[in-house]
């Protein structure tokens, strides 16, 4: 995907990073440079005196500059939070379509990732680059750089096959991401067509009432009658506080025993998270452990 000395764009299209994060981002920069990648940072990364890094339009233009810059070979968003959808109206999807390059982000960047797929038919990557400096950084760095620079599939190798809760096979193009952020796109031109898609969902925050609300909204939108399969990642706070499996909560809501459902603990907000490609076809068959 990348090669040594490639330039990569670093953006923050959602919430601005606090000034205190500069030391950790400097560490990230050093790791990237150590592996012969050259990070180029947007000017809209950190909080200013008003707590924002810039307007939605300014952040969108910074992203578009990286798409138009032929020297930038991939783009990584290192933010998260609530505000990524404010850039969508300012993105030129024709330019993005004409200048395809990998875009990486997670959580609130679900909005941009799915918009890119919907508007351009290009895949994008659900992954947080800051995993390279978190608790599981040794394994993350090994998997990331071998996948980016050596062509392995280590970062995207997700063990779905032993974790089916319904059905035994899932096949289709993956859409989705963080459930709260994905639902921001409902009713907008950026929401993907769910017909015959595989829907992936995960969450960081939210207790049972929020999960019930989100899944009922998807049901009322007809999602579970359209999709060919449901993939679930980690539901961090729900699973920590309830010590319960999200599948047990949502099965009565979905009420469709014919819908294949598989789950993994290796995609989501945990620092050991793998990378899931949104907009790419996935084929999974259940294996008996």
PERAUR-V957368 format. One record per backbone hydrogen bond with DSSP energy under -0.5 kcal/mol. CO is the residue of the C=O (numbers start at 1). NH is the residue of the N-H. Records with the same first field share a line. If there is no record, write none. Layout:
CO=NH, NH
This chain:
3=6
6=38
7=73, 74
8=40
9=76
10=42
11=78
17=47
18=21
19=22
20=23
21=25
22=26
23=27
24=28
25=29
26=30
27=31
28=32
29=33
30=34
31=35
32=37
33=36
36=5
37=39
38=8
40=10
43=45
45=17
48=51
52=48
55=59
56=60
57=61
58=62
59=63
60=64
61=65
62=66
63=67
64=68
65=69
68=70
69=72
71=7, 73
73=102
74=9
75=104
76=11, 78
80=15, 82
83=86
84=87
85=88
87=90
88=91
91=93
92=96
93=97
94=98
95=99
97=100
102=75
103=125
104=77
105=127
106=109
107=110, 178
108=111
109=113
110=114
111=115
112=116
113=117
114=118
115=119
116=120, 122
117=121
124=126, 278
125=105, 127
126=276
127=129
128=131
129=132
130=133
131=134
134=137
136=140
137=141
138=142
139=143
140=144
141=145
142=146
143=147, 155
144=148
145=149, 150
146=150, 152
147=151
148=2
153=156, 157
154=157
155=275
156=158
157=159
158=160
160=163
161=287
163=263
166=261
168=286
170=284
172=282
173=198
174=279
175=200
177=202
178=182
179=183
181=184
182=185
183=186
185=188
188=191
192=194
194=197
197=199, 228, 229
198=175, 200
199=231
200=177
201=233
202=179
203=236
204=237
207=211
208=212
209=213
210=214
211=215
212=216
213=217
214=218
215=219
216=220
217=221
218=223
219=222
222=225, 226
223=226, 227
226=196
228=260
229=199
230=262
231=201
232=264
234=203
235=239
236=240
237=241
238=242
239=243
245=248, 249
246=250
247=251
248=252
250=254
251=255
256=259
258=260
260=230
261=165, 166
262=232
266=274
267=234
270=273
276=126, 278
277=280
278=124
280=174
282=172
284=170
287=289
